[in-house]
Amino acid sequence: MVSSSVLGFPRMGANRELKKATEAYWAGKSSVESLIDTGKTLRAAHWRLQKEAGADIIASNDFSFYDQILDHIQLFSAVPERYTKYGLAPIDEYFAMGRGLQRPATETSSAVDVPSLEMVKWFDSNYHYVKPTLADNQTFKLSSNPKPVSEFLEAKSQGITTRPVLVGPVSFLHLGKADRAAGHKVEPITLLENLLPVYEELLVKLAEAGAETVQIDEPILVLDLPDPRTKSAFKTAYERLTALANGPKIVVATYFGDIVHNLDVLPSLTKASAIHIDLVRAPQQLDKVLKAISPSQAISLGLVDGRNIWKTNFQRAIETAQKAIEAVGADRIVISTSSSLLHTPHTLDSEKKLPAEVADWFSFAAEKAKEVAILAKAVTSGIASVQAELEANAKSMDARKNSTRTNDPAVKERQSKITPDMYNRKSPFADRMAQQQKHLGLPLFPTTTIGSFPQTKVIRLARQKLTKGEIDTTEYEQFINKEIELVVKEQEAIGLDVLVHGEPERNDMVQYFGERLTGYVFTTHAWVQSYGSRCVRPPIIVGDVSRPAPMTVKESKYAQTLTKKPMKGMLTGPITCLRWSFPRDDVHQSVQAEQLALALRSFWKCLSTKVSTSGVEDNTQIHSHFCYSEFQDFFHAITALDADVMSIECSKSDAKLLKVFEDEAYPRHIGPGVYDIHSPRVPSEQEIKDRIAEMLQYLKPEQLWIDPDCGLKTRQWPETKAALTNMVNAAKYYREKYANKV
């Protein structure tokens, strides 16, 4: 019999209940008890939903109040001393690591001022995780009430036996870093022997609680692992974890790529009861993995997309499953989601405004739980047992393929005319920069922001009124102009050198542009967690993309009339538009990226990728922003974009990461973020000065820009003004210091 499984479920709730409860707690408007109760309610609802959908194997410990890696940091007592020294309640210590904490002293407690831990993209998804930050003498200890055990028992009390999910020890360490802020230099993988006893203790506790099988995620198996210590760590870890006399069975899960280049690791995992592979992202790996697993192992087939919203092609998925059954037998097959469904919206039932034709093509988390059950039943009980579902699915596949929404001949014709010259700027950087300096007249250490300013409740209410028809377009545009005037006035008062219009008219950095392009559709409740309590509602690319009319030029032009200082025109680049959308799965992403670049190309001739920027005049300065990535891993790719100024997230990272710019003699200008905008904490002027001093160890004064690490949309005005004022004052300090040295 073929089983079905879901590797993980979204946490936020159908109506973002977790976001609301968490932010209410942060604001002091609700108690910790209320927050915990919300978590329990959501977990119960999500387990019940999956069970009713027919999924055989349901995950627990996939819930988190902020981030699953942060959960493990606290679970293993790997909290840096700068957080433990305040004696905070566990939940407050947890959130302090995630978002920082700045609290004045009171009669009963001392002042707290601590930044957040580094946050990085979770592989190539749009989710962000908190990096484990480890000490040279790092010790690990299992928390007194282990979350995986308590949540397993919680589900068990409701009549649902779950499969607890843990991040594996090798991935946990590989994704971590040394706590350089505290002077540590440890190579995290060398801490494996310290960490394994905690995993052993946890697995035994889970088995004692009744867990027969535990899912251990080792997603780094899809990465290149050049350090031999990492590969050997799998052998050390899993020989021990699978040898526990009183431990549970272990399923090792991989996703977001193929493991073919790490097949030599599989012999180290032979005693694991099953291996999970992502056959949506990497279908070509199946044959080699089937041959590489041991005769006693099951294989979990990730056939239902955990990263996108398209219905599963049942015919194709069944053919793949049957191929695997023929190779190893039905009893060794599990049909699963490709990854956790964390990256998908909650349920399609919430969408009442999507065109019926388009809605028929989609499947969200709740629907995907049903899909794995249907597929498992199809290959276990025969096609006839789910004939109606298969026929409906085939009809949906055919309708999408032949829809006029999908294909636009005019877009394809324009795309066919892209020439090599369209990828290149008119002049080399040195020539461009000479003209830009003359044209813009910027000082040393110029200051700017990334683009957005606080999206206040007043702005959101005005947008809602426009949507509801309570105000007309003219009234709304007048309101937006006043908001732009406010933003420009505040920036001039603070003393910023290059201004922005603040983006008050934009609901989201991708949705705003998508609404002005053909080929997109939009949802009303399809929220997906990005990090912490932050949720986004990704637009969906359903067909060929084009731009029917000008967009955002009006607001930028108006903003420039309000100041004599340079005004940046702000545009979300084509790659971000693609990757922060749900892309098509019937056309290669490179095709979609080119279509977006062409659609955006005419915006003042000032865009963010090479096809988009090639028509720009030399005296127009192109800024390109990259945030929350291991940018050193794709340094040559971003260098090839040939932007005049590149701003990058660096406030949570070690400044040492900038060494790649020194090593590669990067000639253009760089703006590493000097403070974290995802935290309400206001950095002091001295803190920013210290950060700039670190950066100057690797960058030349004449190439360094001073800016926050990302847009200020989620912040409040008082903290925004205070932080930017400190940032500008720090820049002025270095401007004076280097006035006669450059």
PADRENKE-493121 format. One line per 4 residues: their letters; for each residue x, y, z of C-alpha. Coordinates in pm, whole numbers, plus 50000, padded with zeros to 5 digits. Layout:
a) X Y Z ~ ...;
END
This chain:
mvss) 50000 50000 50000 ~ 50125 50346 49904 ~ 50101 50607 50181 ~ 50055 50982 50147;
svlg) 50232 51252 50346 ~ 50256 51626 50394 ~ 50604 51749 50497 ~ 50472 52058 50673;
fprm) 50180 52303 50670 ~ 50155 52686 50667 ~ 50146 52840 51015 ~ 49970 53171 50981;
ganr) 49611 53049 50955 ~ 49344 53111 50693 ~ 49304 53471 50811 ~ 49658 53536 50936;
elkk) 49553 53474 51293 ~ 49909 53407 51403 ~ 50037 53733 51256 ~ 49769 53931 51437;
atea) 49822 53753 51768 ~ 50201 53788 51752 ~ 50197 54156 51667 ~ 49939 54221 51938;
ywag) 50176 54059 52188 ~ 50470 54264 52064 ~ 50262 54581 52100 ~ 50166 54491 52460;
kssv) 49800 54459 52364 ~ 49762 54091 52456 ~ 49914 53840 52695 ~ 50157 53559 52632;
esli) 49877 53321 52730 ~ 49662 53457 52450 ~ 49946 53413 52202 ~ 50006 53053 52311;
dtgk) 49633 52975 52290 ~ 49626 53107 51933 ~ 49910 52872 51846 ~ 49726 52574 51995;
tlra) 49408 52660 51809 ~ 49588 52689 51477 ~ 49783 52367 51521 ~ 49466 52174 51603;
ahwr) 49285 52319 51302 ~ 49571 52241 51066 ~ 49615 51881 51185 ~ 49241 51823 51155;
lqke) 49231 51977 50807 ~ 49505 51745 50679 ~ 49347 51439 50837 ~ 49010 51519 50680;
agad) 49187 51568 50346 ~ 49297 51206 50365 ~ 49672 51249 50425 ~ 49815 50943 50600;
iias) 50125 51110 50746 ~ 50090 51454 50903 ~ 50380 51659 51038 ~ 50405 51813 51382;
ndfs) 50665 52064 51505 ~ 50620 52240 51170 ~ 50449 52522 51358 ~ 50655 52819 51476;
fydq) 50588 53157 51633 ~ 50869 53306 51423 ~ 51103 53060 51246 ~ 51177 52688 51263;
ildh) 51555 52733 51282 ~ 51513 52985 51563 ~ 51301 52721 51738 ~ 51594 52479 51718;
iqlf) 51837 52741 51849 ~ 51627 52772 52163 ~ 51546 52399 52171 ~ 51918 52317 52189;
savp) 52000 52603 52431 ~ 52229 52754 52168 ~ 52125 53109 52254 ~ 52415 53360 52248;
eryt) 52504 53510 52585 ~ 52402 53860 52480 ~ 52038 53742 52492 ~ 52051 53522 52801;
kygl) 52216 53784 53023 ~ 51898 53987 53063 ~ 51699 53708 53226 ~ 51413 53750 52979;
apid) 51113 53521 52972 ~ 51174 53243 52714 ~ 50925 53386 52464 ~ 51080 53733 52489;
eyfa) 51432 53594 52455 ~ 51309 53406 52148 ~ 51162 53717 51983 ~ 51468 53923 52079;
mgrg) 51681 53687 51871 ~ 51438 53713 51582 ~ 51372 54087 51573 ~ 51592 54253 51834;
lqrp) 51474 54421 52152 ~ 51520 54774 52280 ~ 51345 54846 52609 ~ 51412 55116 52869;
atet) 51470 55037 53233 ~ 51170 55022 53466 ~ 51129 54993 53840 ~ 51125 54614 53809;
ssav) 51360 54544 53518 ~ 51683 54672 53368 ~ 51718 54826 53024 ~ 51751 54589 52728;
dvps) 51922 54675 52400 ~ 52014 54387 52174 ~ 52004 54349 51793 ~ 51855 54049 51619;
lemv) 52049 53754 51487 ~ 52133 53739 51118 ~ 51847 53651 50886 ~ 51906 53485 50548;
kwfd) 51696 53343 50264 ~ 51594 52981 50316 ~ 51780 52835 50019 ~ 51629 52996 49707;
snyh) 51280 53043 49850 ~ 51127 53371 49962 ~ 51120 53256 50323 ~ 51391 53384 50561;
yvkp) 51545 53191 50849 ~ 51747 53302 51152 ~ 52108 53181 51139 ~ 52240 52974 51429;
tlad) 52522 53183 51576 ~ 52769 52967 51762 ~ 53059 53004 52006 ~ 53403 52840 52003;
nqtf) 53319 52652 52321 ~ 52955 52599 52227 ~ 52761 52357 52442 ~ 52414 52224 52368;
klss) 52142 52118 52608 ~ 51787 52006 52540 ~ 51529 52251 52672 ~ 51328 52141 52973;
npkp) 51000 52109 52781 ~ 51106 52016 52427 ~ 50870 52173 52174 ~ 50872 51872 51933;
vsef) 50761 51641 52216 ~ 50494 51871 52356 ~ 50341 51935 52013 ~ 50343 51562 51929;
leak) 50156 51493 52253 ~ 49922 51781 52180 ~ 49822 51622 51848 ~ 49804 51278 52006;
sqgi) 49555 51406 52262 ~ 49331 51504 51970 ~ 49346 51156 51821 ~ 49606 51238 51555;
ttrp) 49941 51058 51555 ~ 50183 51284 51373 ~ 50534 51252 51238 ~ 50748 51512 51418;
vlvg) 50981 51708 51192 ~ 51327 51825 51296 ~ 51599 52013 51113 ~ 51886 51769 51086;
pvsf) 52209 51815 51282 ~ 52431 51849 50975 ~ 52204 52107 50810 ~ 52163 52296 51138;
lhlg) 52537 52336 51174 ~ 52609 52394 50805 ~ 52353 52676 50796 ~ 52500 52837 51106;
kadr) 52802 53060 51158 ~ 53056 53156 51420 ~ 52949 53434 51655 ~ 53209 53677 51526;
aagh) 53039 53966 51703 ~ 53150 53799 52026 ~ 53496 53716 51892 ~ 53436 53350 51806;
kvep) 53581 53175 51501 ~ 53450 52820 51527 ~ 53372 52617 51214 ~ 53017 52507 51302;
itll) 53051 52157 51154 ~ 53323 52081 51412 ~ 53057 52105 51684 ~ 52878 51790 51565;
enll) 53002 51571 51850 ~ 52870 51828 52098 ~ 52531 51843 51928 ~ 52454 51476 51861;
pvye) 52380 51377 52225 ~ 52101 51636 52227 ~ 51947 51486 51914 ~ 51977 51138 52064;
ellv) 51803 51252 52382 ~ 51528 51424 52183 ~ 51467 51124 51958 ~ 51436 50894 52260;
klae) 51187 51132 52422 ~ 50982 51141 52101 ~ 50980 50761 52083 ~ 50872 50741 52448;
agae) 50589 50982 52368 ~ 50469 50744 52097 ~ 50631 50874 51779 ~ 50709 50577 51559;
tvqi) 50880 50783 51288 ~ 51055 51121 51287 ~ 51118 51332 50975 ~ 51466 51484 50982;
depi) 51518 51753 50719 ~ 51864 51765 50565 ~ 51806 52010 50278 ~ 52176 52089 50240;
lvld) 52206 51759 50053 ~ 52089 51950 49743 ~ 52387 52187 49772 ~ 52745 52147 49659;
lpdp) 52935 52033 49967 ~ 53303 52083 49891 ~ 53413 52052 50254 ~ 53474 51677 50313;
rtks) 53397 51728 50681 ~ 53034 51801 50593 ~ 52985 51479 50399 ~ 53160 51273 50664;
afkt) 52935 51438 50923 ~ 52636 51256 50772 ~ 52803 50921 50839 ~ 52887 51016 51197;
ayer) 52542 51156 51265 ~ 52320 50891 51113 ~ 52517 50591 51228 ~ 52442 50715 51577;
ltal) 52087 50843 51532 ~ 51964 50529 51355 ~ 52135 50296 51604 ~ 51936 50407 51908;
angp) 51791 50093 52063 ~ 51483 50278 52182 ~ 51469 50544 51911 ~ 51211 50602 51634;
kivv) 51243 50528 51265 ~ 51398 50814 51072 ~ 51297 50963 50738 ~ 51566 51189 50591;
atyf) 51404 51462 50381 ~ 51565 51672 50107 ~ 51404 51938 49890 ~ 51461 52237 49657;
gdiv) 51697 52045 49430 ~ 51850 51710 49346 ~ 52083 51497 49556 ~ 52252 51319 49264;
hnld) 52577 51508 49320 ~ 52570 51387 49681 ~ 52476 51024 49615 ~ 52796 50922 49791;
vlps) 52628 51033 50114 ~ 52341 50784 50079 ~ 52544 50487 50209 ~ 52572 50683 50534;
ltka) 52193 50690 50550 ~ 52118 50324 50479 ~ 51965 50267 50822 ~ 51720 50554 50776;
saih) 51378 50405 50707 ~ 51315 50634 50408 ~ 51463 50906 50190 ~ 51250 51193 50061;
idlv) 51334 51363 49730 ~ 51186 51664 49550 ~ 51058 51541 49214 ~ 50890 51871 49126;
rapq) 51215 52065 49130 ~ 51436 51779 49011 ~ 51239 51496 48845 ~ 51551 51371 48668;
qldk) 51703 51239 48993 ~ 51452 50956 49042 ~ 51630 50680 48850 ~ 51966 50733 49018;
vlka) 51820 50763 49367 ~ 51612 50447 49321 ~ 51930 50258 49238 ~ 52126 50416 49525;
isps) 51892 50352 49820 ~ 51926 50033 50020 ~ 51686 49738 49964 ~ 51521 49803 50299;
qais) 51455 50174 50248 ~ 51135 50337 50140 ~ 51137 50639 49912 ~ 50914 50942 49957;
lglv) 50825 51095 49622 ~ 50777 51472 49633 ~ 50520 51493 49352 ~ 50294 51773 49478;
dgrn) 50457 52116 49454 ~ 50524 52270 49795 ~ 50654 52594 49642 ~ 50390 52693 49386;
iwkt) 50014 52716 49347 ~ 49947 52512 49033 ~ 49741 52198 49042 ~ 49941 51879 49021;
nfqr) 49926 51710 48683 ~ 49778 51383 48807 ~ 49854 51185 48494 ~ 50222 51279 48503;
aiet) 50251 51223 48879 ~ 50086 50881 48860 ~ 50322 50775 48581 ~ 50619 50873 48799;
aqka) 50480 50692 49101 ~ 50412 50376 48901 ~ 50766 50383 48768 ~ 50897 50391 49126;
ieav) 50657 50113 49230 ~ 50783 49892 48950 ~ 51139 49949 49072 ~ 51100 49891 49447;
gadr) 50743 49782 49519 ~ 50436 49965 49647 ~ 50512 49905 50014 ~ 50827 50115 49984;
ivis) 50658 50417 49825 ~ 50518 50731 49990 ~ 50359 51006 49783 ~ 50425 51346 49934;
tsss) 50449 51716 49890 ~ 50785 51817 49742 ~ 50864 52024 50052 ~ 50675 52177 50339;
llht) 50365 52366 50224 ~ 50492 52662 50427 ~ 50556 52840 50096 ~ 50196 52820 49971;
phtl) 49875 53003 50072 ~ 49633 52837 50312 ~ 49328 52750 50102 ~ 49177 52832 49765;
dsek) 48834 52843 49930 ~ 48915 53193 50058 ~ 48945 53333 49706 ~ 48607 53466 49591;
klpa) 48723 53716 49328 ~ 48951 53510 49106 ~ 48817 53447 48755 ~ 48664 53099 48758;
evad) 48877 52992 48462 ~ 49199 53078 48644 ~ 49096 52952 48988 ~ 49043 52612 48831;
wfsf) 49418 52591 48763 ~ 49525 52648 49125 ~ 49583 52438 49434 ~ 49680 52589 49771;
aaek) 49794 52408 50087 ~ 49458 52262 50186 ~ 49399 52142 49831 ~ 49750 51996 49803;
akev) 49686 51784 50112 ~ 49395 51634 49919 ~ 49611 51586 49610 ~ 49866 51362 49786;
aila) 49579 51149 49917 ~ 49420 51119 49571 ~ 49749 51019 49411 ~ 49819 50757 49678;
kavt) 49471 50613 49634 ~ 49510 50608 49255 ~ 49822 50392 49265 ~ 49700 50176 49555;
sgia) 49337 50110 49467 ~ 49350 50172 49094 ~ 49256 50454 48860 ~ 48886 50371 48878;
svqa) 48880 50457 49250 ~ 48947 50824 49174 ~ 48817 50842 48816 ~ 48611 51157 48871;
elea) 48904 51342 49028 ~ 49139 51239 48747 ~ 48895 51347 48477 ~ 48843 51687 48642;
naks) 49218 51730 48676 ~ 49280 51644 48309 ~ 49013 51894 48209 ~ 49188 52166 48413;
mdar) 49526 52084 48257 ~ 49379 52104 47906 ~ 49192 52430 47973 ~ 49504 52602 48099;
knst) 49716 52481 47810 ~ 49473 52616 47552 ~ 49365 52937 47727 ~ 49409 53270 47549;
rtnd) 49536 53404 47883 ~ 49845 53188 47855 ~ 49992 53284 47517 ~ 50037 53633 47366;
pavk) 50194 53628 47015 ~ 50287 53998 47039 ~ 50496 53936 47352 ~ 50673 53643 47191;
erqs) 50751 53850 46883 ~ 50902 54131 47089 ~ 51104 53883 47290 ~ 51245 53729 46973;
kitp) 51398 54066 46882 ~ 51627 54092 47186 ~ 51983 54148 47064 ~ 52320 54108 47244;
dmyn) 52364 54489 47246 ~ 52055 54520 47464 ~ 52250 54364 47752 ~ 52522 54630 47766;
rksp) 52555 54986 47895 ~ 52677 55253 47654 ~ 53005 55328 47833 ~ 53238 55168 48091;
fadr) 53176 55242 48459 ~ 53466 55490 48497 ~ 53329 55708 48217 ~ 52977 55686 48353;
maqq) 53079 55772 48708 ~ 53270 56082 48594 ~ 52956 56211 48426 ~ 52737 56114 48721;
qkhl) 52959 56293 48973 ~ 52949 56605 48762 ~ 52573 56579 48714 ~ 52474 56484 49070;
glpl) 52741 56661 49278 ~ 52726 56411 49562 ~ 52950 56431 49869 ~ 53180 56160 50001;
fptt) 52984 55888 50184 ~ 52652 55984 50022 ~ 52341 55886 50216 ~ 52019 55745 50082;
tigs) 51749 55487 50159 ~ 51640 55181 49967 ~ 51301 55319 49864 ~ 50995 55274 50081;
fpqt) 50901 55479 50387 ~ 50648 55381 50658 ~ 50316 55255 50525 ~ 50099 55406 50795;
kvir) 49747 55308 50889 ~ 49627 55629 50723 ~ 49782 55519 50392 ~ 49628 55173 50414;
larq) 49286 55317 50496 ~ 49303 55551 50196 ~ 49386 55257 49970 ~ 49093 55063 50113;
kltk) 48861 55356 50054 ~ 48969 55372 49691 ~ 48912 54998 49650 ~ 48565 55025 49807;
geid) 48473 55328 49594 ~ 48446 55559 49896 ~ 48686 55804 49731 ~ 48760 55855 49362;
ttey) 49093 55839 49183 ~ 49144 56215 49195 ~ 49099 56228 49572 ~ 49331 55933 49615;
eqfi) 49604 56085 49398 ~ 49579 56411 49593 ~ 49624 56212 49914 ~ 49927 56031 49769;
nkei) 50084 56360 49662 ~ 50053 56491 50018 ~ 50222 56175 50149 ~ 50504 56221 49897;
elvv) 50542 56584 50008 ~ 50572 56464 50370 ~ 50836 56205 50284 ~ 51044 56452 50083;
keqe) 51020 56714 50357 ~ 51130 56464 50625 ~ 51425 56344 50417 ~ 51546 56698 50358;
aigl) 51512 56776 50728 ~ 51714 56466 50818 ~ 51982 56563 50566 ~ 51979 56269 50324;
dvlv) 52168 56326 49999 ~ 51972 56117 49749 ~ 51599 56108 49813 ~ 51313 55875 49727;
hgep) 50942 55942 49694 ~ 50858 55688 49966 ~ 50624 55463 49764 ~ 50299 55548 49949;
ernd) 50098 55444 49644 ~ 50237 55089 49646 ~ 50061 54805 49825 ~ 50356 54571 49773;
mvqy) 50686 54594 49587 ~ 50576 54330 49332 ~ 50198 54337 49338 ~ 50189 54709 49254;
fger) 50377 54651 48929 ~ 50201 54324 48854 ~ 49866 54502 48865 ~ 49989 54724 48584;
ltgy) 50106 54438 48363 ~ 49918 54184 48157 ~ 49975 53817 48233 ~ 49920 53847 48609;
vftt) 49628 53765 48837 ~ 49588 53858 49204 ~ 49441 53707 49515 ~ 49271 53857 49818;
hawv) 49368 53614 50097 ~ 49657 53406 49957 ~ 49909 53517 50219 ~ 50246 53346 50257;
qsyg) 50495 53390 50542 ~ 50814 53571 50447 ~ 50973 53597 50793 ~ 50847 53633 51148;
srcv) 50500 53784 51130 ~ 50563 53935 50788 ~ 50332 53796 50520 ~ 50320 53867 50148;
rppi) 50050 53798 49892 ~ 50247 53697 49583 ~ 50084 53780 49251 ~ 50054 53492 49007;
ivgd) 50197 53487 48656 ~ 49946 53299 48442 ~ 50052 53406 48092 ~ 50289 53608 47876;
vsrp) 50374 53942 48038 ~ 50359 54290 47884 ~ 50312 54650 47997 ~ 50007 54820 47842;
apmt) 50065 55171 47987 ~ 50320 55385 48178 ~ 50353 55314 48549 ~ 50494 55497 48853;
vkes) 50659 55767 48639 ~ 50405 56023 48755 ~ 50484 55986 49127 ~ 50860 55999 49076;
kyaq) 50838 56306 48853 ~ 50617 56482 49106 ~ 50858 56404 49388 ~ 51148 56557 49191;
tltk) 50957 56886 49160 ~ 50960 56912 49541 ~ 51338 56913 49587 ~ 51662 57017 49426;
kpmk) 51833 56706 49555 ~ 51861 56395 49334 ~ 51549 56180 49341 ~ 51574 55806 49277;
gmlt) 51306 55653 49058 ~ 51210 55330 49233 ~ 51129 55015 49043 ~ 51119 54650 49146;
gpit) 51347 54464 48908 ~ 51232 54187 48676 ~ 51404 53904 48863 ~ 51247 54008 49193;
clrw) 50910 54049 49019 ~ 50951 53693 48897 ~ 51081 53533 49215 ~ 50838 53715 49446;
sfpr) 50550 53599 49230 ~ 50419 53251 49182 ~ 50575 53187 48840 ~ 50437 52977 48559;
ddvh) 50547 52614 48562 ~ 50481 52559 48191 ~ 50746 52806 48067 ~ 51109 52830 48178;
qsvq) 51174 53109 48427 ~ 51436 53266 48199 ~ 51159 53331 47943 ~ 50940 53494 48208;
aeql) 51233 53706 48332 ~ 51299 53840 47982 ~ 50933 53926 47936 ~ 50932 54119 48262;
alal) 51254 54301 48171 ~ 51105 54410 47839 ~ 50783 54519 48009 ~ 50976 54734 48257;
rsfw) 51239 54864 48012 ~ 51075 55195 47932 ~ 51058 55327 48289 ~ 51277 55637 48248;
kcls) 51521 55398 48084 ~ 51630 55328 48442 ~ 51579 54971 48549 ~ 51751 54693 48741;
tkvs) 51880 54425 48506 ~ 52093 54441 48195 ~ 51813 54413 47940 ~ 51631 54681 48134;
tsgv) 51921 54921 48188 ~ 52108 54910 47860 ~ 51926 55211 47715 ~ 52019 55441 48002;
ednt) 52226 55756 47948 ~ 52568 55761 48113 ~ 52477 56039 48356 ~ 52180 55841 48489;
qihs) 52296 55647 48791 ~ 52163 55293 48824 ~ 52122 55160 49177 ~ 52051 54790 49232;
hfcy) 51953 54643 49567 ~ 52008 54289 49699 ~ 51894 54179 50041 ~ 51917 53877 50271;
sefq) 52122 53644 50057 ~ 52463 53485 50076 ~ 52569 53730 49806 ~ 52929 53615 49807;
dffh) 52804 53289 49655 ~ 52684 53463 49339 ~ 52918 53759 49340 ~ 53017 53728 48975;
aita) 52654 53724 48865 ~ 52565 54048 49040 ~ 52891 54206 48924 ~ 52791 54128 48566;
ldad) 52478 54343 48606 ~ 52706 54649 48585 ~ 52498 54866 48819 ~ 52666 55194 48919;
vmsi) 52572 55154 49286 ~ 52489 54822 49449 ~ 52322 54826 49789 ~ 52326 54504 49988;
ecsk) 52198 54377 50320 ~ 52493 54379 50557 ~ 52360 54495 50891 ~ 52303 54143 51024;
sdak) 52597 53988 50844 ~ 52963 54000 50931 ~ 53136 54291 50761 ~ 53400 54033 50675;
llkv) 53165 53917 50400 ~ 53265 54236 50218 ~ 53611 54091 50168 ~ 53494 53946 49838;
fede) 53469 54302 49704 ~ 53828 54367 49809 ~ 53955 54036 49675 ~ 53786 54087 49340;
aypr) 53887 54456 49322 ~ 53523 54554 49268 ~ 53539 54898 49101 ~ 53185 55029 49139;
higp) 53005 55187 49433 ~ 52855 54987 49719 ~ 52601 55062 49990 ~ 52614 54787 50254;
gvyd) 52320 54832 50490 ~ 52437 54989 50815 ~ 52131 54902 51023 ~ 51850 54647 51034;
ihsp) 51511 54776 50926 ~ 51329 54456 51021 ~ 51367 54543 51388 ~ 51200 54831 51575;
rvps) 51532 54888 51750 ~ 51702 55226 51683 ~ 52080 55195 51639 ~ 52290 55465 51805;
eqei) 52510 55700 51605 ~ 52818 55535 51753 ~ 52694 55190 51654 ~ 52660 55303 51293;
kdri) 53002 55468 51305 ~ 53149 55139 51424 ~ 52973 54958 51142 ~ 53112 55199 50883;
aeml) 53461 55158 51030 ~ 53432 54782 50976 ~ 53324 54836 50617 ~ 53618 55064 50547;
qylk) 53849 54773 50619 ~ 53733 54626 50289 ~ 53595 54915 50084 ~ 53743 55241 49965;
peql) 53592 55561 50108 ~ 53510 55693 49761 ~ 53299 55386 49677 ~ 53102 55357 50003;
widp) 52739 55468 50029 ~ 52558 55484 50363 ~ 52203 55343 50376 ~ 51971 55112 50573;
dcgl) 51970 54748 50472 ~ 51626 54749 50308 ~ 51308 54954 50264 ~ 51139 55119 50560;
ktrq) 50781 55015 50479 ~ 50726 54813 50797 ~ 50867 55067 51039 ~ 50700 55350 51232;
wpet) 50788 55716 51171 ~ 50948 55798 51511 ~ 51198 55510 51493 ~ 51259 55578 51122;
kaal) 51351 55941 51178 ~ 51567 55861 51480 ~ 51760 55587 51298 ~ 51810 55789 50979;
tnmv) 51926 56091 51176 ~ 52189 55879 51349 ~ 52288 55733 51011 ~ 52329 56076 50849;
naak) 52531 56206 51145 ~ 52761 55904 51124 ~ 52812 55966 50751 ~ 52895 56333 50819;
yyre) 53153 56226 51076 ~ 53338 56015 50819 ~ 53290 56279 50552 ~ 53485 56522 50768;
kyan) 53739 56259 50869 ~ 53824 56173 50508 ~ 53775 56519 50359 ~ 54143 56566 50279;
kv) 54236 56201 50228 ~ 54049 56115 49909;
END
